[in-house]
Amino acid sequence: CSAPGYEQCLSCFVCVNVFVSLFLLQGRPSFLLSQIENSRDPFLNDEALTTVSVPEKKSHPPLRFVFSGYSLWLELEQQQIDDHGKGDLDRAMSDAAAEFDLGEAIPSPHVTALYGIDNVQDDEEMLRIFRRDVHRVILDVADERRKRDGKMQGGKVWPDLGATGIYVGVEYDGVNGGTMDMAWAEVTLATSPDHEALIDALYNLLYGNPKDDKKDVHSRPTPWMPHLSICYDNPENFGPNLTRSAIEHFIAKSCPTLDKAVDRNGRDVEFSRSVTGISLWKTAGLMSDWKCLDKIEFQ
């Protein structure tokens, strides 16, 4: 100890412990050394010892919002497929849930074509429409596009989706046009006249064509706003948990294949993925209730 003087030295906590130990143990230095080596206080028995534990990191409660109907999801090309068959977009969903302590991850990466289809009776009817009509309608629009472009064959069924940046936001059902209670982070994607034609065809198939002047037919919201959601959370966690800077950091650290979708520092966005298929999901209930009913792969 550097303290000059007996009284000052005794004021040092470490010196006091060593002094008392040497005085009381008298002639048992080996015992003292063994206690020091084991980081144990020789005057405490096992019952007196307490364990200091670090509190476990708790996940946020699962998303509370109750969804509705059936939904048509576009499946995107995945890269860097691992030994378990999971791709970079699958891992982005699960890694985001872990990073932000979310109650659950989005069950499958997707871009919603139509959400909340509620004018069918049951799963059987929805599956019949999906298997019989959805693929046909998409192929019809693709054929029209090929004829317009002078390509009688080849080309993609659904045009690629390119990113415009990322977005982190929150909305409340019934507030400023909001229809859901949630916070979320997404890769925002661009639409085009060719994309809009496909969404129109699907909407008209499920809801009827507004040009038919039927009272129960309503026009779809336009334009289509395609996006690849990375994670969902309850709205109160927007800001304290989900922020743009946190999502940017997460993507840079954990999702290198998505990094070019981030519009940071004025950098041009260079991210695009092909659409590999379309799937039918029953999205009624909580997110944990969602169920994939069928998929169609584009050739």
C-alpha positions as a LaTeX table, in Angstrom:
\begin{tabular}{lrrr}
\hline
Residue & $x$ (\AA) & $y$ (\AA) & $z$ (\AA) \\
\hline
Cys1 & 0.00 & 0.00 & 0.00 \\
Ser2 & 1.26 & 3.50 & $-0.77$ \\
Ala3 & $-0.53$ & 5.03 & 2.20 \\
Pro4 & 2.13 & 6.64 & 4.53 \\
Gly5 & 1.38 & 5.68 & 8.09 \\
Tyr6 & $-0.36$ & 2.98 & 10.04 \\
Glu7 & $-3.70$ & 4.75 & 10.45 \\
Gln8 & $-3.84$ & 5.71 & 6.78 \\
Cys9 & $-2.86$ & 2.19 & 5.72 \\
Leu10 & $-5.65$ & 0.70 & 7.82 \\
Ser11 & $-8.07$ & 2.96 & 6.00 \\
Cys12 & $-7.31$ & 1.01 & 2.84 \\
Phe13 & $-9.93$ & $-1.71$ & 2.47 \\
Val14 & $-7.55$ & $-4.22$ & 0.89 \\
Cys15 & $-4.91$ & $-3.75$ & 3.55 \\
Val16 & $-7.46$ & $-4.11$ & 6.34 \\
Asn17 & $-8.61$ & $-7.47$ & 4.96 \\
Val18 & $-5.06$ & $-8.76$ & 4.58 \\
Phe19 & $-4.05$ & $-7.54$ & 8.05 \\
Val20 & $-7.04$ & $-9.14$ & 9.77 \\
Ser21 & $-6.56$ & $-12.38$ & 7.86 \\
Leu22 & $-2.88$ & $-12.65$ & 8.83 \\
Phe23 & $-3.61$ & $-11.79$ & 12.45 \\
Leu24 & $-6.38$ & $-14.32$ & 12.91 \\
Leu25 & $-4.97$ & $-17.16$ & 10.88 \\
Gln26 & $-1.55$ & $-17.10$ & 12.65 \\
Gly27 & 0.77 & $-19.58$ & 11.12 \\
Arg28 & $-1.60$ & $-20.83$ & 8.46 \\
Pro29 & $-0.35$ & $-18.92$ & 5.41 \\
Ser30 & $-0.89$ & $-21.90$ & 3.10 \\
Phe31 & $-4.54$ & $-21.94$ & 4.00 \\
Leu32 & $-4.77$ & $-18.21$ & 3.37 \\
Leu33 & $-3.07$ & $-18.56$ & 0.01 \\
Ser34 & $-5.42$ & $-21.29$ & $-1.03$ \\
Gln35 & $-8.38$ & $-19.09$ & $-0.15$ \\
Ile36 & $-6.95$ & $-16.19$ & $-2.10$ \\
Glu37 & $-6.29$ & $-18.45$ & $-5.09$ \\
Asn38 & $-9.85$ & $-19.71$ & $-4.98$ \\
Ser39 & $-11.19$ & $-16.17$ & $-4.55$ \\
Arg40 & $-13.02$ & $-17.30$ & $-1.41$ \\
Asp41 & $-13.38$ & $-15.42$ & 1.85 \\
Pro42 & $-12.12$ & $-17.88$ & 4.56 \\
Phe43 & $-14.64$ & $-16.57$ & 7.08 \\
Leu44 & $-17.72$ & $-17.36$ & 4.95 \\
Asn45 & $-19.13$ & $-20.85$ & 4.77 \\
Asp46 & $-21.01$ & $-22.23$ & 1.76 \\
Glu47 & $-24.37$ & $-21.19$ & 3.18 \\
Ala48 & $-23.22$ & $-17.60$ & 3.52 \\
Leu49 & $-21.97$ & $-17.37$ & $-0.04$ \\
Thr50 & $-24.32$ & $-15.72$ & $-2.48$ \\
Thr51 & $-24.34$ & $-15.91$ & $-6.26$ \\
Val52 & $-24.56$ & $-12.71$ & $-8.26$ \\
Ser53 & $-26.47$ & $-13.38$ & $-11.49$ \\
Val54 & $-26.95$ & $-11.19$ & $-14.52$ \\
Pro55 & $-30.65$ & $-10.66$ & $-15.28$ \\
Glu56 & $-31.81$ & $-12.45$ & $-18.41$ \\
Lys57 & $-32.64$ & $-10.31$ & $-21.41$ \\
Lys58 & $-36.40$ & $-10.51$ & $-21.86$ \\
Ser59 & $-38.09$ & $-10.52$ & $-25.24$ \\
His60 & $-40.85$ & $-8.09$ & $-25.96$ \\
Pro61 & $-44.40$ & $-9.46$ & $-25.90$ \\
Pro62 & $-45.51$ & $-10.94$ & $-29.24$ \\
Leu63 & $-47.28$ & $-8.64$ & $-31.67$ \\
Arg64 & $-50.80$ & $-7.97$ & $-30.36$ \\
Phe65 & $-52.45$ & $-6.90$ & $-33.60$ \\
Val66 & $-55.08$ & $-9.29$ & $-34.94$ \\
Phe67 & $-54.83$ & $-9.70$ & $-38.73$ \\
Ser68 & $-57.58$ & $-10.80$ & $-41.09$ \\
Gly69 & $-58.47$ & $-12.93$ & $-44.10$ \\
Tyr70 & $-56.18$ & $-14.56$ & $-46.63$ \\
Ser71 & $-53.15$ & $-13.02$ & $-48.30$ \\
Leu72 & $-51.15$ & $-13.51$ & $-51.48$ \\
Trp73 & $-47.42$ & $-13.23$ & $-50.92$ \\
Leu74 & $-44.70$ & $-12.92$ & $-53.53$ \\
Glu75 & $-41.70$ & $-15.14$ & $-52.86$ \\
Leu76 & $-38.31$ & $-13.54$ & $-53.56$ \\
Glu77 & $-35.05$ & $-15.07$ & $-54.72$ \\
Gln78 & $-32.82$ & $-16.06$ & $-51.81$ \\
Gln79 & $-29.04$ & $-16.06$ & $-51.75$ \\
Gln80 & $-26.41$ & $-17.90$ & $-49.71$ \\
Ile81 & $-28.56$ & $-20.94$ & $-48.94$ \\
Asp82 & $-27.19$ & $-22.77$ & $-45.88$ \\
Asp83 & $-27.12$ & $-26.47$ & $-44.99$ \\
His84 & $-30.60$ & $-26.16$ & $-43.47$ \\
Gly85 & $-32.08$ & $-24.77$ & $-46.68$ \\
Lys86 & $-32.37$ & $-21.25$ & $-45.24$ \\
Gly87 & $-31.41$ & $-18.25$ & $-47.33$ \\
Asp88 & $-30.25$ & $-14.73$ & $-46.57$ \\
Leu89 & $-33.80$ & $-13.37$ & $-46.30$ \\
Asp90 & $-34.86$ & $-16.16$ & $-43.91$ \\
Arg91 & $-31.90$ & $-15.36$ & $-41.70$ \\
Ala92 & $-32.65$ & $-11.64$ & $-41.83$ \\
Met93 & $-36.09$ & $-12.30$ & $-40.28$ \\
Ser94 & $-34.82$ & $-14.54$ & $-37.49$ \\
Asp95 & $-31.70$ & $-12.45$ & $-36.78$ \\
Ala96 & $-33.80$ & $-9.27$ & $-36.54$ \\
Ala97 & $-36.08$ & $-10.91$ & $-33.96$ \\
Ala98 & $-33.03$ & $-11.85$ & $-31.88$ \\
Glu99 & $-31.31$ & $-8.48$ & $-32.32$ \\
Phe100 & $-34.32$ & $-6.44$ & $-31.22$ \\
Asp101 & $-35.65$ & $-8.87$ & $-28.57$ \\
Leu102 & $-38.91$ & $-9.37$ & $-30.43$ \\
Gly103 & $-41.54$ & $-11.81$ & $-29.28$ \\
Glu104 & $-41.48$ & $-13.60$ & $-32.63$ \\
Ala105 & $-40.01$ & $-13.43$ & $-36.11$ \\
Ile106 & $-41.95$ & $-12.94$ & $-39.33$ \\
Pro107 & $-42.63$ & $-16.55$ & $-40.39$ \\
Ser108 & $-41.44$ & $-16.18$ & $-43.98$ \\
Pro109 & $-39.87$ & $-13.36$ & $-46.02$ \\
His110 & $-42.42$ & $-11.98$ & $-48.47$ \\
Val111 & $-43.78$ & $-9.06$ & $-50.43$ \\
Thr112 & $-47.54$ & $-8.77$ & $-50.03$ \\
Ala113 & $-49.48$ & $-8.67$ & $-53.29$ \\
Leu114 & $-52.94$ & $-8.70$ & $-51.62$ \\
Tyr115 & $-53.75$ & $-8.72$ & $-47.90$ \\
Gly116 & $-56.91$ & $-9.47$ & $-45.98$ \\
Ile117 & $-58.98$ & $-11.23$ & $-48.63$ \\
Asp118 & $-62.22$ & $-11.78$ & $-46.72$ \\
Asn119 & $-64.89$ & $-12.44$ & $-49.34$ \\
Val120 & $-64.41$ & $-16.21$ & $-49.59$ \\
Gln121 & $-66.19$ & $-18.77$ & $-47.47$ \\
Asp122 & $-63.40$ & $-21.06$ & $-46.31$ \\
Asp123 & $-59.97$ & $-22.55$ & $-46.98$ \\
Glu124 & $-61.33$ & $-24.95$ & $-49.58$ \\
Glu125 & $-62.82$ & $-22.18$ & $-51.71$ \\
Met126 & $-59.72$ & $-20.01$ & $-51.38$ \\
Leu127 & $-57.47$ & $-22.89$ & $-52.38$ \\
Arg128 & $-59.65$ & $-23.65$ & $-55.39$ \\
Ile129 & $-59.37$ & $-20.05$ & $-56.59$ \\
Phe130 & $-55.64$ & $-19.99$ & $-55.94$ \\
Arg131 & $-54.86$ & $-23.24$ & $-57.76$ \\
Arg132 & $-57.27$ & $-22.74$ & $-60.66$ \\
Asp133 & $-57.22$ & $-19.01$ & $-61.33$ \\
Val134 & $-54.34$ & $-17.11$ & $-59.71$ \\
His135 & $-51.55$ & $-18.65$ & $-61.80$ \\
Arg136 & $-53.66$ & $-18.36$ & $-64.97$ \\
Val137 & $-54.35$ & $-14.67$ & $-64.42$ \\
Ile138 & $-50.66$ & $-13.92$ & $-63.78$ \\
Leu139 & $-49.61$ & $-15.82$ & $-66.91$ \\
Asp140 & $-52.22$ & $-13.99$ & $-68.99$ \\
Val141 & $-50.80$ & $-10.62$ & $-67.96$ \\
Ala142 & $-47.25$ & $-11.86$ & $-68.58$ \\
Asp143 & $-48.26$ & $-12.99$ & $-72.09$ \\
Glu144 & $-49.77$ & $-9.58$ & $-72.84$ \\
Arg145 & $-46.54$ & $-7.94$ & $-71.74$ \\
Arg146 & $-44.49$ & $-10.23$ & $-73.97$ \\
Lys147 & $-46.68$ & $-9.44$ & $-76.99$ \\
Arg148 & $-46.37$ & $-5.73$ & $-76.31$ \\
Asp149 & $-42.59$ & $-6.03$ & $-76.12$ \\
Gly150 & $-42.39$ & $-8.28$ & $-79.18$ \\
Lys151 & $-41.29$ & $-11.33$ & $-77.19$ \\
Met152 & $-43.50$ & $-14.31$ & $-77.92$ \\
Gln153 & $-41.75$ & $-16.42$ & $-75.31$ \\
Gly154 & $-39.21$ & $-16.15$ & $-72.53$ \\
Gly155 & $-38.96$ & $-13.33$ & $-70.06$ \\
Lys156 & $-40.01$ & $-13.31$ & $-66.43$ \\
Val157 & $-43.52$ & $-14.01$ & $-65.22$ \\
Trp158 & $-43.28$ & $-11.23$ & $-62.62$ \\
Pro159 & $-40.81$ & $-8.37$ & $-63.16$ \\
Asp160 & $-37.96$ & $-8.02$ & $-60.68$ \\
Leu161 & $-38.45$ & $-5.85$ & $-57.60$ \\
Gly162 & $-35.84$ & $-3.18$ & $-56.95$ \\
Ala163 & $-35.33$ & $-1.35$ & $-53.67$ \\
Thr164 & $-35.63$ & 2.39 & $-53.12$ \\
Gly165 & $-34.26$ & 2.34 & $-49.56$ \\
Ile166 & $-35.28$ & 1.26 & $-46.07$ \\
Tyr167 & $-38.04$ & 2.57 & $-43.84$ \\
Val168 & $-38.81$ & 2.26 & $-40.14$ \\
Gly169 & $-42.24$ & 3.40 & $-39.07$ \\
Val170 & $-45.28$ & 3.03 & $-36.83$ \\
Glu171 & $-49.02$ & 3.23 & $-37.33$ \\
Tyr172 & $-52.18$ & 2.95 & $-35.28$ \\
Asp173 & $-55.43$ & 1.52 & $-36.56$ \\
Gly174 & $-57.80$ & 4.36 & $-37.41$ \\
Val175 & $-55.23$ & 7.13 & $-36.97$ \\
Asn176 & $-54.22$ & 9.12 & $-40.07$ \\
Gly177 & $-55.45$ & 6.35 & $-42.34$ \\
Gly178 & $-53.66$ & 3.59 & $-40.42$ \\
Thr179 & $-55.13$ & 0.10 & $-40.55$ \\
Met180 & $-52.82$ & $-1.73$ & $-38.09$ \\
Asp181 & $-51.29$ & $-1.26$ & $-34.66$ \\
Met182 & $-47.59$ & $-1.96$ & $-35.16$ \\
Ala183 & $-44.07$ & $-0.72$ & $-35.64$ \\
Trp184 & $-42.00$ & $-2.24$ & $-38.41$ \\
Ala185 & $-38.83$ & $-2.07$ & $-40.46$ \\
Glu186 & $-38.77$ & $-2.74$ & $-44.19$ \\
Val187 & $-36.88$ & $-2.64$ & $-47.43$ \\
Thr188 & $-39.07$ & $-0.39$ & $-49.57$ \\
Leu189 & $-39.49$ & $-1.57$ & $-53.16$ \\
Ala190 & $-40.50$ & 0.20 & $-56.36$ \\
Thr191 & $-43.59$ & $-0.41$ & $-58.47$ \\
Ser192 & $-44.08$ & 0.13 & $-62.20$ \\
Pro193 & $-46.92$ & $-0.02$ & $-64.75$ \\
Asp194 & $-46.11$ & $-3.70$ & $-65.33$ \\
His195 & $-46.33$ & $-4.43$ & $-61.61$ \\
Glu196 & $-49.57$ & $-2.45$ & $-61.31$ \\
Ala197 & $-51.12$ & $-4.47$ & $-64.16$ \\
Leu198 & $-50.43$ & $-7.71$ & $-62.29$ \\
Ile199 & $-51.85$ & $-6.40$ & $-59.01$ \\
Asp200 & $-54.94$ & $-5.13$ & $-60.88$ \\
Ala201 & $-55.48$ & $-8.59$ & $-62.38$ \\
Leu202 & $-55.25$ & $-10.30$ & $-58.99$ \\
Tyr203 & $-57.50$ & $-7.74$ & $-57.36$ \\
Asn204 & $-60.12$ & $-8.02$ & $-60.08$ \\
Leu205 & $-60.01$ & $-11.81$ & $-59.79$ \\
Leu206 & $-60.70$ & $-11.74$ & $-56.06$ \\
Tyr207 & $-62.96$ & $-8.69$ & $-55.79$ \\
Gly208 & $-64.41$ & $-8.18$ & $-59.27$ \\
Asn209 & $-63.59$ & $-5.52$ & $-61.82$ \\
Pro210 & $-64.67$ & $-1.98$ & $-60.78$ \\
Lys211 & $-65.54$ & $-1.34$ & $-64.44$ \\
Asp212 & $-68.44$ & $-3.79$ & $-64.09$ \\
Asp213 & $-70.37$ & $-1.14$ & $-62.08$ \\
Lys214 & $-71.34$ & $-3.62$ & $-59.39$ \\
Lys215 & $-72.32$ & $-2.08$ & $-56.06$ \\
Asp216 & $-70.21$ & $-4.47$ & $-54.03$ \\
Val217 & $-67.05$ & $-3.88$ & $-56.08$ \\
His218 & $-64.57$ & $-1.33$ & $-54.81$ \\
Ser219 & $-61.35$ & $-0.06$ & $-56.34$ \\
Arg220 & $-58.09$ & $-1.15$ & $-54.87$ \\
Pro221 & $-55.79$ & 1.38 & $-53.16$ \\
Thr222 & $-53.24$ & 2.68 & $-55.66$ \\
Pro223 & $-50.40$ & 2.70 & $-56.22$ \\
Trp224 & $-49.22$ & $-0.67$ & $-54.95$ \\
Met225 & $-46.67$ & $-0.16$ & $-52.18$ \\
Pro226 & $-44.41$ & $-3.24$ & $-52.29$ \\
His227 & $-42.01$ & $-3.82$ & $-49.42$ \\
Leu228 & $-40.02$ & $-6.57$ & $-47.78$ \\
Ser229 & $-40.67$ & $-6.38$ & $-44.05$ \\
Ile230 & $-37.71$ & $-7.26$ & $-41.84$ \\
Cys231 & $-39.50$ & $-7.29$ & $-38.50$ \\
Tyr232 & $-42.69$ & $-6.27$ & $-36.69$ \\
Asp233 & $-43.10$ & $-4.99$ & $-33.14$ \\
Asn234 & $-45.84$ & $-3.46$ & $-31.02$ \\
Pro235 & $-46.22$ & 0.28 & $-31.68$ \\
Glu236 & $-44.94$ & 1.48 & $-28.30$ \\
Asn237 & $-41.51$ & 0.06 & $-29.13$ \\
Phe238 & $-41.03$ & 2.40 & $-32.08$ \\
Gly239 & $-38.26$ & 4.75 & $-31.01$ \\
Pro240 & $-37.11$ & 3.00 & $-27.83$ \\
Asn241 & $-36.37$ & $-0.19$ & $-29.76$ \\
Leu242 & $-36.85$ & 0.16 & $-33.50$ \\
Thr243 & $-35.07$ & 3.13 & $-35.06$ \\
Arg244 & $-33.64$ & 3.75 & $-38.48$ \\
Ser245 & $-30.08$ & 3.97 & $-37.15$ \\
Ala246 & $-30.51$ & 0.67 & $-35.29$ \\
Ile247 & $-31.83$ & $-1.04$ & $-38.43$ \\
Glu248 & $-28.99$ & 0.39 & $-40.53$ \\
His249 & $-26.48$ & $-0.94$ & $-38.02$ \\
Phe250 & $-28.19$ & $-4.34$ & $-37.90$ \\
Ile251 & $-28.20$ & $-4.70$ & $-41.69$ \\
Ala252 & $-24.54$ & $-3.68$ & $-41.96$ \\
Lys253 & $-23.56$ & $-6.15$ & $-39.24$ \\
Ser254 & $-25.83$ & $-9.12$ & $-39.89$ \\
Cys255 & $-27.30$ & $-8.85$ & $-43.40$ \\
Pro256 & $-24.51$ & $-7.94$ & $-45.85$ \\
Thr257 & $-26.58$ & $-9.04$ & $-48.86$ \\
Leu258 & $-29.20$ & $-6.40$ & $-47.94$ \\
Asp259 & $-26.74$ & $-3.60$ & $-47.30$ \\
Lys260 & $-27.04$ & $-2.17$ & $-50.82$ \\
Ala261 & $-30.74$ & $-1.60$ & $-50.15$ \\
Val262 & $-29.86$ & 1.01 & $-47.52$ \\
Asp263 & $-30.09$ & 4.58 & $-48.79$ \\
Arg264 & $-27.46$ & 6.05 & $-46.48$ \\
Asn265 & $-25.36$ & 9.17 & $-47.02$ \\
Gly266 & $-26.91$ & 9.85 & $-50.41$ \\
Arg267 & $-25.61$ & 6.57 & $-51.79$ \\
Asp268 & $-27.45$ & 5.05 & $-54.74$ \\
Val269 & $-29.51$ & 1.97 & $-53.90$ \\
Glu270 & $-28.41$ & $-1.09$ & $-55.88$ \\
Phe271 & $-30.64$ & $-3.90$ & $-54.67$ \\
Ser272 & $-32.97$ & $-6.03$ & $-56.77$ \\
Arg273 & $-34.45$ & $-9.50$ & $-56.42$ \\
Ser274 & $-36.35$ & $-11.72$ & $-58.81$ \\
Val275 & $-39.82$ & $-12.98$ & $-57.88$ \\
Thr276 & $-39.72$ & $-16.77$ & $-57.80$ \\
Gly277 & $-43.33$ & $-17.56$ & $-56.98$ \\
Ile278 & $-46.52$ & $-16.68$ & $-55.15$ \\
Ser279 & $-47.95$ & $-18.25$ & $-51.99$ \\
Leu280 & $-51.34$ & $-18.31$ & $-50.32$ \\
Trp281 & $-51.41$ & $-17.62$ & $-46.58$ \\
Lys282 & $-54.22$ & $-17.65$ & $-44.08$ \\
Thr283 & $-53.44$ & $-14.49$ & $-42.12$ \\
Ala284 & $-56.49$ & $-14.36$ & $-39.87$ \\
Gly285 & $-55.58$ & $-13.98$ & $-36.20$ \\
Leu286 & $-52.26$ & $-13.25$ & $-34.53$ \\
Met287 & $-49.01$ & $-13.56$ & $-36.46$ \\
Ser288 & $-48.38$ & $-16.85$ & $-34.65$ \\
Asp289 & $-51.60$ & $-18.17$ & $-36.26$ \\
Trp290 & $-50.49$ & $-17.53$ & $-39.84$ \\
Lys291 & $-50.40$ & $-20.61$ & $-42.03$ \\
Cys292 & $-49.13$ & $-21.22$ & $-45.57$ \\
Leu293 & $-51.80$ & $-23.09$ & $-47.53$ \\
Asp294 & $-50.08$ & $-23.48$ & $-50.91$ \\
Lys295 & $-47.34$ & $-22.15$ & $-53.21$ \\
Ile296 & $-46.88$ & $-21.74$ & $-56.95$ \\
Glu297 & $-43.38$ & $-21.47$ & $-58.35$ \\
Phe298 & $-42.78$ & $-19.37$ & $-61.45$ \\
Gln299 & $-40.85$ & $-21.07$ & $-64.22$ \\
\hline
\end{tabular}
